[in-house]
């Protein structure tokens, strides 16, 4: 009797890159819907621009490198990076800033280092950090959340699209935008206000801004789904949140008037998005179990340091990129011992 051997590889992964990326996008849908409800249609416009530019730059880079184009475009990695970038950008970001961020994320942070699986830095955070440093005023133009208890009318889809494409929404930008919770607390501390005074505005909820709290809840729900599906490992989200919340708790207990509490840090900015969707990037993150714990804790602690003492209200992007630099050393120090060797 003759048995035909299977062709290599004999062990096949349970899911390919495309399937994993689709699961990440599915997990972001509830947060995207909440984002559109509270902050308008800017996320959809930003994501459309970012995805279009990302796919175009990906195709151009592959063509210049003489690599197959269709398989890379269909794996979903460029789309996920573009969507995460869109989540980080304000709803009224001018189209050219979104395009620059997306082009830099794919063209430089990904393909300059050799393409998929070889980038040492998180592409979405590289693109975001570039435009954040270059255009700080535009990146601070956030809308207030939809609440219904203040005299504010959100821009329509046409006004949002018009401002994104032309820079003119028919009304002044100052009339449309408000400070984020992190910005508001930072300014209040600079004016010697206490934490309770800085969060007394009507658009603050139980922990942070009302819309930000609900979006954070849905991001966490998507993160739990990724953990359930084993798309991501638990070490990085848990250690990152611990690295952020433990020092925030200690500082808040020691001086509640001068430091924001853990609930505020958890539901403000990109803390939850970073813990479940950004820091868990399988290429630029640490790979060993113990290394993931160190990597995540470092991101959380650096985020707290930047938010508390740094020049930027949020610090997730810079914390991720700094810890990306440390990944080779972390993996080397946390390399498991090979059986039969000391």
TORZAGU-506025 format. One line per 8 residues: number of its first residue (from 1); their letters; for each residue x, y, z of N, C-alpha, C. Coordinates in Angstrom, 3 decimals. Layout:
NUM = A = X:Y:Z:X:Y:Z:X:Y:Z; ...;
***
This chain:
1 = XXXXXXXX = 0.849:-1.188:0.000:0.000:0.000:0.000:0.893:1.250:0.000; 0.564:2.186:-0.859:1.372:3.382:-0.998:0.627:4.595:-0.444; 1.286:5.343:0.422:0.698:6.564:0.989:1.359:7.777:0.342; 0.541:8.674:-0.137:1.051:9.895:-0.746:1.344:10.919:0.353; 2.590:11.351:0.496:2.895:12.335:1.533:2.329:13.708:1.169; 1.940:14.438:2.191:1.458:15.797:1.970:2.629:16.707:1.635; 2.350:17.704:0.807:3.407:18.644:0.458:3.654:19.594:1.624; 4.852:20.094:1.693:5.190:21.047:2.754:4.485:22.381:2.496;
9 = XXXXXXXX = 4.209:23.139:3.575:4.497:22.840:4.985:3.473:21.881:5.571; 3.948:20.993:6.445:3.056:19.995:7.005:2.155:20.575:8.083; 2.674:21.568:8.812:1.870:22.246:9.823:1.416:23.580:9.271; 0.130:23.808:9.221:-0.399:25.032:8.664:-1.042:25.867:9.768; -0.924:27.201:9.690:-1.534:28.042:10.717:-3.044:27.937:10.679; -3.659:28.150:11.859:-5.115:28.059:11.943:-5.791:29.146:11.134; -5.157:30.309:10.991:-5.733:31.410:10.235:-4.613:32.188:9.574; -4.850:32.621:8.342:-3.869:33.410:7.643:-3.903:34.861:8.073;
17 = XXXXXXXX = -2.998:35.656:7.478:-2.915:37.073:7.838:-4.212:37.785:7.503; -4.789:37.503:6.346:-6.025:38.153:5.956:-7.168:37.882:6.913; -7.287:36.636:7.356:-8.350:36.289:8.297:-8.162:37.001:9.636; -6.918:37.086:10.098:-6.645:37.781:11.359:-6.978:39.262:11.244; -6.584:39.890:10.147:-6.858:41.315:9.959:-8.363:41.582:9.872; -9.104:40.677:9.270:-10.568:40.855:9.218:-11.171:40.789:10.615; -10.667:39.907:11.460:-11.163:39.827:12.831:-10.886:41.131:13.584; -9.727:41.734:13.339:-9.412:43.014:13.984:-10.386:44.090:13.526;
25 = XXXXXXXX = -10.682:44.130:12.232:-11.621:45.121:11.714:-13.024:44.893:12.258; -13.448:43.638:12.346:-14.766:43.348:12.928:-14.842:43.832:14.373; -13.752:43.637:15.117:-13.742:44.027:16.526:-13.822:45.539:16.701; -13.421:46.301:15.685:-13.462:47.760:15.759:-14.812:48.350:15.360; -15.697:47.541:14.798:-16.983:48.065:14.301:-17.820:48.714:15.404; -18.033:48.076:16.571:-18.835:48.753:17.607:-18.254:50.094:18.028; -16.941:50.169:18.190:-16.311:51.432:18.574:-16.449:52.467:17.461; -16.380:52.027:16.200:-16.523:52.960:15.081:-17.934:53.543:15.042;
33 = XXXXXXXX = -18.943:52.710:15.279:-20.321:53.202:15.297:-20.522:54.202:16.433; -19.969:53.895:17.611:-20.075:54.824:18.739:-19.342:56.120:18.438; -18.191:56.006:17.799:-17.411:57.192:17.448:-18.214:58.102:16.511; -18.860:57.517:15.510:-19.666:58.308:14.575:-20.865:58.943:15.278; -21.445:58.265:16.248:-22.591:58.826:16.969:-22.165:60.033:17.803; -21.062:59.919:18.512:-20.656:60.984:19.424:-19.885:62.115:18.741; -19.130:61.801:17.682:-18.266:62.821:17.079:-18.543:63.062:15.604; -19.589:62.488:15.058:-19.924:62.750:13.675:-19.231:61.804:12.705;
41 = XXXXXXXX = -19.278:62.189:11.421:-18.834:61.297:10.350:-17.365:61.460:10.003; -16.637:62.227:10.793:-15.230:62.447:10.469:-14.409:61.177:10.426; -14.704:60.215:11.307:-13.959:58.950:11.310:-14.096:58.229:9.978; -15.313:58.202:9.414:-15.533:57.520:8.142:-14.759:58.211:7.024; -14.777:59.545:7.035:-14.053:60.286:5.999:-12.555:60.062:6.141; -12.037:60.170:7.364:-10.606:59.945:7.587:-10.193:58.533:7.198; -11.015:57.555:7.576:-10.685:56.164:7.260:-10.690:55.925:5.756; -11.644:56.524:5.043:-11.701:56.356:3.587:-10.449:56.913:2.921;
49 = XXXXXXXX = -10.045:58.116:3.345:-8.836:58.725:2.784:-7.603:57.901:3.148; -7.501:57.521:4.423:-6.323:56.788:4.880:-6.200:55.434:4.193; -7.306:54.720:4.051:-7.268:53.408:3.398:-6.903:53.558:1.925; -7.512:54.530:1.236:-7.199:54.729:-0.173:-5.729:55.034:-0.400; -5.167:55.935:0.411:-3.757:56.284:0.281:-2.876:55.094:0.652; -3.241:54.379:1.713:-2.439:53.234:2.147:-2.357:52.172:1.059; -3.483:51.854:0.441:-3.474:50.841:-0.617:-2.695:51.330:-1.838; -2.829:52.626:-2.162:-2.084:53.164:-3.290:-0.586:53.136:-3.059;
57 = XXXXXXXX = -0.153:53.549:-1.861:1.277:53.541:-1.545:1.790:52.115:-1.458; 0.986:51.208:-0.909:1.384:49.799:-0.847:1.603:49.238:-2.243; 0.670:49.514:-3.162:0.813:49.015:-4.533:2.035:49.619:-5.208; 2.261:50.926:-5.014:3.423:51.576:-5.622:4.726:51.001:-5.080; 4.787:50.811:-3.760:6.008:50.270:-3.163:6.286:48.853:-3.665; 5.261:48.042:-3.762:5.449:46.676:-4.248:5.870:46.663:-5.713; 5.301:47.569:-6.497:5.670:47.651:-7.912:7.127:48.069:-8.057; 7.566:49.045:-7.278:8.958:49.486:-7.330:9.909:48.385:-6.857;
65 = XXXXXXXX = 9.453:47.564:-5.912:10.291:46.476:-5.404:10.142:45.204:-6.237; 9.296:45.255:-7.268:9.048:44.117:-8.154:8.535:42.905:-7.380; 7.579:43.182:-6.519:6.934:42.123:-5.743:5.484:41.974:-6.200; 4.880:40.796:-5.992:3.465:40.621:-6.351:2.582:41.615:-5.592; 1.671:42.243:-6.281:0.854:43.303:-5.695:-0.438:42.762:-5.087; -1.141:41.921:-5.812:-2.476:41.502:-5.371:-2.478:40.784:-4.024; -1.581:39.826:-3.762:-1.614:39.154:-2.450:-1.393:40.116:-1.290; -0.494:41.092:-1.463:-0.216:42.026:-0.372:-1.390:42.967:-0.137;
73 = XXXXXXXX = -2.055:43.392:-1.198:-3.190:44.289:-1.030:-4.373:43.596:-0.363; -4.482:42.288:-0.567:-5.625:41.563:-0.026:-5.409:41.017:1.378; -4.197:41.161:1.940:-3.971:40.598:3.274:-4.541:41.468:4.390; -4.897:42.713:4.096:-5.588:43.559:5.073:-4.687:44.323:6.022; -3.383:44.134:5.973:-2.508:44.809:6.934:-2.495:46.322:6.724; -2.464:46.760:5.475:-2.483:48.195:5.202:-3.812:48.813:5.614; -4.889:48.080:5.415:-6.210:48.597:5.790:-6.313:48.756:7.300; -5.852:47.774:8.058:-5.912:47.863:9.522:-5.081:49.036:10.024;
81 = XXXXXXXX = -3.876:49.205:9.473:-3.036:50.331:9.882:-3.726:51.656:9.592; -4.378:51.760:8.439:-5.061:52.994:8.070:-6.261:53.258:8.970; -7.015:52.229:9.314:-8.177:52.407:10.178:-7.757:52.810:11.584; -6.718:52.186:12.123:-6.215:52.583:13.438:-5.712:54.027:13.420; -5.087:54.420:12.337:-4.657:55.803:12.186:-5.856:56.738:12.183; -6.930:56.363:11.498:-8.129:57.197:11.453:-8.744:57.361:12.840; -8.689:56.325:13.669:-9.201:56.430:15.041:-8.404:57.452:15.843; -7.117:57.584:15.554:-6.263:58.490:16.319:-6.414:59.940:15.891;
89 = XXXXXXXX = -6.915:60.182:14.674:-7.000:61.540:14.143:-8.311:62.210:14.529; -8.315:63.523:14.717:-9.566:64.249:15.006:-10.535:64.154:13.838; -11.834:64.306:14.085:-12.831:64.178:13.010:-12.683:65.210:11.902; -12.113:66.382:12.196:-11.984:67.443:11.196:-10.557:67.565:10.668; -9.831:66.482:10.640:-8.463:66.521:10.119:-8.478:66.805:8.619; -7.745:67.809:8.137:-7.662:68.053:6.686:-7.162:66.824:5.939; -7.682:66.630:4.741:-7.410:65.400:4.001:-5.922:65.197:3.750; -5.186:66.293:3.530:-3.778:66.153:3.188:-2.952:65.694:4.387;
97 = XXXXXXXX = -3.387:66.035:5.602:-2.689:65.537:6.788:-2.923:64.039:6.938; -4.168:63.609:6.741:-4.469:62.173:6.779:-3.680:61.427:5.718; -3.592:62.010:4.525:-2.857:61.364:3.438:-1.369:61.264:3.761; -0.793:62.322:4.326:0.626:62.284:4.701:0.880:61.202:5.745; 0.017:61.159:6.765:0.193:60.171:7.829:0.099:58.749:7.281; -0.891:58.496:6.418:-1.074:57.154:5.868:0.073:56.777:4.942; 0.519:57.721:4.100:1.628:57.445:3.187:2.916:57.178:3.958; 3.141:57.942:5.012:4.354:57.738:5.809:4.295:56.396:6.539;
105 = XXXXXXXX = 3.102:56.033:7.039:2.961:54.778:7.765:3.289:53.577:6.889; 2.797:53.578:5.649:2.990:52.421:4.773:4.306:52.519:4.001; 4.569:53.701:3.428:5.744:53.827:2.578:7.058:53.799:3.331; 7.082:54.429:4.511:8.333:54.527:5.260:8.394:53.492:6.378; 7.395:53.525:7.288:7.453:52.652:8.468:7.322:51.174:8.117; 6.700:50.866:6.978:6.527:49.457:6.609:7.506:49.036:5.520; 7.438:49.675:4.354:8.207:49.174:3.210:9.664:49.593:3.217; 9.996:50.685:3.885:11.409:51.060:3.961:12.223:50.005:4.698;
113 = XXXXXXXX = 11.556:49.237:5.580:12.251:48.209:6.355:12.084:46.815:5.757; 11.443:46.724:4.602:11.349:45.428:3.950:9.955:44.883:3.793; 8.929:45.600:4.263:7.569:45.149:4.063:7.016:44.348:5.228; 5.960:43.603:4.956:5.221:42.866:5.985:6.134:41.939:6.781; 6.041:42.066:8.111:6.787:41.204:9.004:8.184:41.667:9.335; 8.619:42.789:8.756:9.989:43.247:8.983:10.053:44.641:9.607; 8.924:45.297:9.771:8.925:46.657:10.316:9.157:46.632:11.824; 10.168:47.347:12.334:10.419:47.356:13.774:9.482:48.281:14.543;
121 = XXXXXXXX = 8.827:49.208:13.854:7.938:50.163:14.498:6.507:49.956:14.024; 5.554:50.287:14.900:4.150:50.193:14.538:3.841:51.228:13.457; 3.430:50.816:12.263:3.238:51.776:11.163:2.220:52.864:11.466; 1.074:52.496:12.047:0.041:53.496:12.324:0.547:54.558:13.286; 1.300:54.162:14.300:1.802:55.123:15.277:2.924:55.981:14.707; 3.702:55.440:13.777:4.713:56.258:13.111:4.047:57.369:12.308; 3.033:57.002:11.520:2.324:58.004:10.744:1.661:59.052:11.620; 1.044:58.614:12.717:0.384:59.555:13.616:1.393:60.471:14.301;
129 = XXXXXXXX = 2.511:59.926:14.751:3.518:60.738:15.436:4.100:61.792:14.501; 4.289:61.450:13.231:4.843:62.406:12.268:3.931:63.614:12.122; 2.636:63.390:11.925:1.726:64.533:11.731:1.426:65.239:13.045; 1.485:64.522:14.172:1.256:65.169:15.466:2.354:66.176:15.771; 3.588:65.808:15.481:4.712:66.723:15.704:4.702:67.856:14.680; 4.304:67.544:13.452:4.372:68.528:12.371:3.198:69.497:12.368; 2.017:69.037:12.746:0.802:69.869:12.674:0.036:69.796:13.991; 0.610:70.283:15.094:-0.054:70.136:16.405:-1.384:70.866:16.506;
137 = XXXXXXXX = -1.526:72.012:15.854:-2.781:72.766:15.952:-3.922:72.002:15.286; -3.677:71.471:14.093:-4.722:70.716:13.401:-5.080:69.423:14.132; -4.104:68.815:14.776:-4.347:67.551:15.483:-5.014:67.777:16.836; -5.209:69.009:17.243:-5.907:69.302:18.491:-7.359:69.703:18.253; -7.794:69.712:16.996:-9.131:70.200:16.649:-10.181:69.097:16.770; -10.494:68.722:17.998:-11.517:67.701:18.251:-12.876:68.352:18.460; -13.916:67.638:18.053:-15.282:68.090:18.303:-15.711:67.683:19.706; -16.636:68.408:20.319:-17.199:67.932:21.585:-18.121:66.743:21.324;
145 = XXXXXXXX = -18.309:65.870:22.283:-19.189:64.712:22.065:-20.648:65.130:21.988; -21.417:64.351:21.236:-22.862:64.579:21.174:-23.467:64.231:22.541; -24.126:65.202:23.154:-24.650:64.987:24.500:-26.114:65.357:24.617; -26.546:66.472:24.000:-27.936:66.875:24.076:-28.260:67.789:25.234; -27.265:68.138:26.068:-27.569:68.993:27.214:-26.800:70.307:27.163; -26.173:70.623:26.021:-25.540:71.924:25.862:-25.974:72.505:24.525; -25.857:73.801:24.405:-26.285:74.493:23.197:-25.198:74.392:22.132; -25.149:73.241:21.475:-24.129:73.009:20.461:-24.732:72.168:19.348;
153 = XXXXXXXX = -24.489:72.578:18.109:-24.989:71.852:16.952:-23.805:71.242:16.222; -23.800:69.929:16.098:-22.699:69.247:15.441:-22.706:69.545:13.943; -21.519:69.599:13.331:-21.479:69.789:11.873:-22.117:68.610:11.156; -22.774:68.906:10.056:-23.391:67.857:9.267:-22.323:67.093:8.482; -22.767:66.029:7.810:-21.838:65.269:6.967:-21.248:66.173:5.890; -22.087:67.032:5.278:-21.597:67.926:4.236:-20.581:68.916:4.797; -20.854:69.497:5.975:-19.919:70.439:6.574:-18.593:69.762:6.921; -18.664:68.538:7.454:-17.444:67.804:7.792:-16.627:67.502:6.550;
161 = XXXXXXXX = -17.303:67.028:5.502:-16.616:66.714:4.254:-16.040:67.972:3.616; -16.806:69.058:3.685:-16.349:70.324:3.095:-15.105:70.841:3.812; -15.106:70.783:5.141:-13.939:71.267:5.860:-12.733:70.352:5.624; -12.954:69.038:5.607:-11.856:68.098:5.397:-11.183:68.314:4.047; -11.975:68.604:3.027:-11.441:68.721:1.678:-10.974:70.127:1.328; -11.624:71.159:1.897:-11.326:72.535:1.489:-10.838:73.415:2.633; -11.042:72.997:3.894:-10.679:73.834:5.026:-11.710:74.888:5.363; -12.895:74.793:4.755:-13.954:75.773:4.994:-15.256:75.038:5.228;
169 = XXXXXXXX = -15.797:75.143:6.471:-17.057:74.478:6.802:-18.218:75.458:6.860; -17.984:76.702:6.493:-19.032:77.704:6.571:-19.093:78.413:7.901; -18.410:77.868:8.899:-18.296:78.493:10.221:-16.844:78.381:10.657; -16.460:79.157:11.656:-15.072:79.135:12.119:-14.772:77.828:12.842; -13.513:77.432:12.773:-13.094:76.192:13.431:-13.233:76.312:14.947; -12.978:77.500:15.486:-13.098:77.695:16.932:-14.527:77.473:17.418; -15.497:77.736:16.537:-16.894:77.530:16.923:-17.276:76.059:16.917; -16.488:75.227:16.250:-16.814:73.814:16.134:-16.069:72.946:17.143;
177 = XXXXXXXX = -14.830:73.296:17.448:-13.971:72.395:18.204:-13.943:72.731:19.681; -13.574:71.730:20.474:-13.414:71.877:21.914:-12.171:71.094:22.338; -11.703:71.343:23.520:-10.562:70.599:24.049:-10.980:69.174:24.395; -10.057:68.232:24.218:-10.297:66.871:24.673:-10.200:66.830:26.195; -10.676:65.761:26.841:-10.522:65.668:28.304:-9.077:65.800:28.760; -8.139:65.173:28.042:-6.735:65.274:28.422:-6.226:66.711:28.279; -6.620:67.378:27.202:-6.230:68.776:27.016:-6.822:69.661:28.101; -8.120:69.436:28.397:-8.799:70.274:29.383:-8.162:70.159:30.762;
185 = XXXXXXXX = -7.832:68.957:31.172:-7.222:68.759:32.489:-5.814:69.333:32.514; -5.056:69.171:31.424:-3.700:69.728:31.371:-3.745:71.252:31.516; -4.647:71.923:30.790:-4.753:73.377:30.878:-5.198:73.799:32.272; -6.135:73.032:32.846:-6.628:73.368:34.183:-5.513:73.259:35.220; -4.691:72.222:35.129:-3.565:72.087:36.053:-2.577:73.238:35.878; -2.361:73.661:34.633:-1.445:74.782:34.385:-1.973:76.080:34.995; -3.312:76.162:35.135:-3.932:77.351:35.738:-4.178:77.166:37.227; -3.530:76.159:37.826:-3.583:75.888:39.269:-4.975:75.474:39.741;
193 = XXXXXXXX = -5.777:74.879:38.867:-7.058:74.328:39.270:-6.866:72.904:39.787; -7.781:72.456:40.609:-7.727:71.095:41.121:-8.367:70.134:40.115; -8.201:68.845:40.359:-8.782:67.856:39.474:-10.307:67.952:39.468; -10.921:68.149:40.631:-12.374:68.250:40.697:-12.866:69.483:39.962; -12.120:70.567:40.024:-12.518:71.782:39.310:-12.376:71.609:37.797; -11.342:70.922:37.379:-11.098:70.757:35.943:-12.101:69.816:35.293; -12.728:68.937:36.054:-13.704:67.990:35.498:-15.140:68.385:35.815; -15.359:69.650:36.155:-16.713:70.101:36.501:-17.537:70.517:35.290;
201 = XXXXXXXX = -16.931:70.525:34.104:-17.665:70.897:32.899:-18.782:69.890:32.635; -19.886:70.324:32.011:-21.036:69.418:31.812:-20.761:68.249:30.888; -19.708:68.344:30.053:-19.450:67.237:29.137:-18.543:66.172:29.739; -18.178:66.319:31.018:-17.467:65.252:31.721:-18.475:64.272:32.306; -18.156:62.989:32.217:-19.035:61.972:32.765:-18.519:61.451:34.091; -18.643:60.156:34.311:-18.210:59.553:35.571:-16.696:59.554:35.719; -15.984:59.320:34.633:-14.528:59.235:34.690:-13.849:60.219:33.749; -14.379:60.357:32.542:-13.766:61.203:31.525:-14.876:61.881:30.738;
209 = XXXXXXXX = -14.562:62.320:29.503:-15.600:62.872:28.654:-16.657:61.834:28.355; -17.904:62.263:28.274:-19.001:61.293:28.145:-18.889:60.435:26.895; -18.638:61.033:25.766:-18.494:60.231:24.561:-17.271:59.339:24.600; -16.174:59.849:25.170:-14.965:59.057:25.256:-15.165:57.804:26.102; -15.952:57.917:27.147:-16.193:56.759:28.018:-16.874:55.636:27.254; -17.913:55.962:26.484:-18.645:54.918:25.771:-17.819:54.317:24.645; -17.068:55.146:23.944:-16.188:54.613:22.904:-15.163:53.671:23.527; -14.621:54.047:24.694:-13.696:53.167:25.397:-14.320:51.836:25.765;
217 = XXXXXXXX = -15.575:51.867:26.177:-16.266:50.613:26.511:-16.352:49.689:25.299; -16.680:50.249:24.142:-16.811:49.422:22.943:-15.459:48.963:22.414; -14.429:49.769:22.607:-13.085:49.307:22.248:-12.685:48.127:23.130; -12.979:48.232:24.432:-12.681:47.116:25.336:-13.474:45.871:24.951; -14.722:46.057:24.530:-15.528:44.918:24.084:-14.886:44.244:22.880; -14.413:45.057:21.925:-13.715:44.475:20.776:-12.431:43.785:21.182; -11.727:44.349:22.174:-10.516:43.710:22.654:-10.773:42.366:23.300; -11.847:42.282:24.060:-12.216:41.004:24.683:-12.536:39.965:23.600;
225 = XXXXXXXX = -13.181:40.422:22.529:-13.471:39.515:21.420:-12.173:38.980:20.803; -11.179:39.848:20.628:-9.907:39.399:20.075:-9.206:38.421:21.014; -9.317:38.659:22.321:-8.757:37.708:23.285:-9.484:36.372:23.209; -10.799:36.411:23.098:-11.590:35.181:23.009:-11.238:34.383:21.752; -11.026:35.102:20.657:-10.678:34.445:19.401:-9.186:34.098:19.315; -8.428:34.446:20.346:-6.989:34.198:20.413:-6.236:34.884:19.283; -6.750:36.041:18.874:-6.041:36.850:17.897:-4.885:37.585:18.583; -5.101:38.001:19.827:-4.058:38.641:20.614:-3.866:37.858:21.906;
233 = XXXXXXXX = -2.732:38.073:22.565:-2.448:37.434:23.849:-2.789:38.415:24.981; -3.030:37.884:26.159:-3.491:38.704:27.274:-2.384:39.520:27.922; -1.120:39.123:27.731:-0.037:39.756:28.495:0.097:41.249:28.219; 0.062:41.644:26.948:0.288:43.051:26.618:-0.862:43.943:27.080; -2.137:43.619:26.788:-3.199:44.490:27.297:-3.200:44.613:28.811; -3.033:43.493:29.512:-3.074:43.530:30.974:-1.912:44.338:31.537; -0.701:44.087:31.047:0.457:44.777:31.606:0.480:46.246:31.218; 0.002:46.595:30.025:-0.038:48.000:29.648:-1.011:48.774:30.523;
241 = XXXXXXXX = -2.202:48.226:30.723:-3.175:48.911:31.573:-2.678:48.982:33.014; -2.005:47.935:33.481:-1.443:47.979:34.835:-0.338:49.031:34.927; 0.519:49.099:33.903:1.580:50.090:33.903:1.066:51.513:33.884; -0.123:51.728:33.326:-0.743:53.053:33.312:-1.516:53.334:34.587; -2.295:52.352:35.052:-3.238:52.602:36.149:-2.583:52.541:37.523; -1.557:51.720:37.704:-0.918:51.624:39.019:-0.270:52.946:39.423; 0.602:53.549:38.596:1.153:54.848:39.011:0.094:55.938:39.085; -0.923:55.869:38.220:-2.000:56.865:38.300:-2.744:56.753:39.620;
249 = XXXXXXXX = -2.970:55.528:40.074:-3.658:55.326:41.352:-2.813:55.829:42.519; -1.528:55.492:42.513:-0.642:55.922:43.600:-0.564:57.445:43.661; -0.377:58.090:42.502:-0.280:59.552:42.476:-1.594:60.206:42.886; -2.702:59.630:42.439:-4.001:60.210:42.771:-4.320:60.080:44.253; -3.964:58.953:44.847:-4.184:58.772:46.284:-3.298:59.719:47.087; -2.061:59.882:46.635:-1.135:60.754:47.359:-1.521:62.224:47.246; -2.011:62.634:46.069:-2.378:64.041:45.861:-3.538:64.116:44.880; -4.767:63.900:45.341:-5.916:63.844:44.430:-6.206:65.149:43.704;
257 = XXXXXXXX = -5.776:66.269:44.255:-6.039:67.548:43.595:-5.084:67.828:42.442; -3.944:67.150:42.423:-2.903:67.474:41.450:-2.654:66.389:40.413; -3.292:65.228:40.569:-3.087:64.135:39.616:-4.425:63.520:39.242; -4.558:63.182:37.960:-5.772:62.522:37.496:-5.811:61.085:37.989; -7.009:60.590:38.272:-7.172:59.246:38.794:-7.093:58.184:37.713; -7.091:56.920:38.098:-6.965:55.832:37.114:-8.128:55.752:36.144; -9.354:56.039:36.613:-10.497:56.002:35.712:-10.379:57.019:34.595; -9.884:58.203:34.929:-9.695:59.232:33.909:-8.673:58.785:32.873;
265 = XXXXXXXX = -7.558:58.232:33.319:-6.526:57.772:32.380:-7.030:56.616:31.526; -7.828:55.747:32.112:-8.296:54.574:31.373:-9.216:54.956:30.224; -10.123:55.917:30.463:-11.142:56.246:29.473:-10.836:57.510:28.675; -9.636:58.038:28.806:-9.252:59.223:28.043:-8.225:58.850:26.986; -8.297:59.552:25.863:-7.292:59.335:24.827:-7.326:57.931:24.259; -6.140:57.417:23.955:-6.017:56.142:23.251:-5.570:55.004:24.150; -5.862:55.076:25.453:-5.374:54.052:26.373:-5.908:52.671:26.013; -7.212:52.545:25.873:-7.793:51.231:25.580:-7.511:50.800:24.144;
273 = XXXXXXXX = -7.558:51.742:23.211:-7.206:51.404:21.827:-5.767:50.925:21.752; -4.890:51.583:22.489:-3.497:51.169:22.496:-3.292:49.807:23.127; -4.014:49.535:24.211:-3.822:48.276:24.926:-4.260:47.070:24.105; -5.380:47.193:23.386:-5.938:46.033:22.694:-5.613:45.970:21.204; -5.382:47.110:20.565:-5.265:47.112:19.106:-3.917:47.626:18.589; -3.220:48.462:19.347:-1.992:49.069:18.843:-0.753:48.365:19.396; -0.663:48.287:20.708:0.514:47.667:21.320:0.622:46.185:20.992; -0.479:45.548:20.625:-0.491:44.108:20.349:-0.097:43.761:18.921;
281 = XXXXXXXX = 0.370:44.729:18.152:0.851:44.448:16.798:1.869:43.308:16.848; 1.624:42.195:16.159:2.487:41.022:16.324:3.895:41.202:15.771; 4.111:42.160:14.882:5.428:42.330:14.264:6.336:43.179:15.137; 5.824:44.311:15.632:6.680:45.250:16.354:6.668:45.037:17.862; 5.839:44.138:18.374:5.770:43.886:19.818:6.734:42.774:20.224; 6.942:42.651:21.525:7.753:41.554:22.048:7.065:40.218:21.777; 7.851:39.165:21.680:7.310:37.876:21.266:7.248:36.837:22.373; 8.075:36.956:23.404:8.055:35.971:24.481:7.022:36.356:25.529;
289 = XXXXXXXX = 6.456:35.401:26.273:5.442:35.733:27.278:5.932:36.739:28.323; 7.117:36.509:28.873:7.638:37.448:29.861:7.998:38.781:29.212; 8.492:38.714:27.985:8.814:39.937:27.265:7.587:40.781:26.994; 6.459:40.141:26.694:5.225:40.902:26.465:4.806:41.648:27.723; 4.983:41.029:28.875:4.630:41.701:30.127:5.492:42.946:30.344; 6.789:42.819:30.098:7.688:43.965:30.261:7.365:45.041:29.220; 7.142:44.621:28.001:6.832:45.543:26.902:5.555:46.330:27.191; 4.490:45.638:27.571:3.231:46.318:27.856:3.334:47.240:29.055;
297 = XXXXXXXX = 3.981:46.784:30.119:4.132:47.620:31.311:4.929:48.880:30.995; 5.946:48.746:30.144:6.724:49.920:29.757:5.886:50.932:28.998; 5.037:50.458:28.090:4.163:51.372:27.349:3.215:52.095:28.295; 2.605:51.356:29.219:1.673:51.981:30.153:2.335:53.022:31.027; 3.512:52.692:31.565:4.196:53.635:32.455:4.674:54.866:31.699; 5.206:54.677:30.491:5.636:55.819:29.685:4.446:56.699:29.308; 3.305:56.086:29.028:2.107:56.865:28.726:1.725:57.753:29.903; 1.768:57.190:31.103:1.448:57.995:32.289:2.461:59.119:32.480;
305 = XXXXXXXX = 3.730:58.835:32.288:4.754:59.867:32.434:4.549:61.005:31.438; 4.286:60.664:30.179:4.111:61.703:29.154:2.855:62.514:29.433; 1.773:61.842:29.811:0.538:62.567:30.112:0.701:63.484:31.318; 1.456:63.050:32.290:1.554:63.792:33.545:2.614:64.884:33.499; 3.760:64.592:32.888:4.876:65.537:32.929:5.356:65.984:31.553; 4.882:65.364:30.484:5.384:65.678:29.150:4.676:66.841:28.502; 5.057:67.102:27.247:4.522:68.245:26.509:3.268:67.903:25.718; 2.916:66.611:25.613:1.748:66.203:24.839:0.680:65.641:25.773;
313 = XXXXXXXX = -0.599:65.958:25.502:-1.672:65.478:26.385:-1.745:63.959:26.458; -1.656:63.283:25.295:-1.682:61.826:25.273:-0.285:61.331:24.927; 0.062:60.137:25.376:1.412:59.655:25.140:1.486:58.262:24.591; 0.354:57.690:24.156:0.349:56.292:23.728:1.245:56.080:22.524; 1.140:56.950:21.509:1.925:56.758:20.292:3.417:56.790:20.591; 3.863:57.783:21.344:5.288:57.892:21.640:5.748:56.746:22.550; 4.897:56.338:23.479:5.260:55.229:24.358:5.425:53.933:23.568; 4.526:53.686:22.622:4.622:52.474:21.793:5.903:52.492:20.979;
321 = XXXXXXXX = 6.213:53.634:20.358:7.405:53.710:19.512:8.684:53.570:20.335; 8.698:54.143:21.532:9.878:53.997:22.387:10.085:52.546:22.805; 8.994:51.867:23.137:9.128:50.465:23.526:9.397:49.560:22.328; 8.982:49.975:21.119:9.386:49.239:19.916:10.904:49.197:19.795; 11.557:50.309:20.167:13.015:50.349:20.142:13.625:49.320:21.097; 12.937:49.075:22.205:13.483:48.179:23.227:13.145:46.723:22.986; 12.317:46.416:21.996:11.866:45.036:21.782:13.018:44.066:21.544; 14.009:44.371:20.689:15.104:43.391:20.503:15.815:43.048:21.806;
329 = XXXXXXXX = 16.069:44.056:22.641:16.729:43.793:23.918:15.815:42.994:24.846; 14.533:43.340:24.890:13.585:42.624:25.751:13.517:41.153:25.343; 13.382:40.903:24.053:13.302:39.511:23.598:14.592:38.749:23.863; 15.715:39.437:23.770:16.993:38.766:24.039:17.113:38.394:25.509; 16.733:39.315:26.394:16.837:39.058:27.824:15.798:38.042:28.306; 14.666:37.980:27.615:13.580:37.081:28.044:13.509:35.815:27.203; 14.555:35.533:26.458:14.569:34.343:25.621:14.493:33.106:26.494; 13.582:32.176:26.231:13.479:30.972:27.073:14.710:30.083:26.926;
337 = XXXXXX = 15.026:29.419:28.009:16.200:28.538:28.008:15.936:27.303:27.159; 16.884:26.983:26.308:16.778:25.822:25.433:17.096:24.575:26.244; 16.255:23.559:26.109:16.459:22.309:26.841:17.822:21.702:26.472; 18.573:21.306:27.499:19.878:20.722:27.300:21.020:21.708:27.351; 20.665:23.035:27.538:21.697:24.073:27.636:21.518:24.830:28.951; 22.607:25.305:29.491:22.558:26.086:30.713:22.112:27.511:30.404;
***
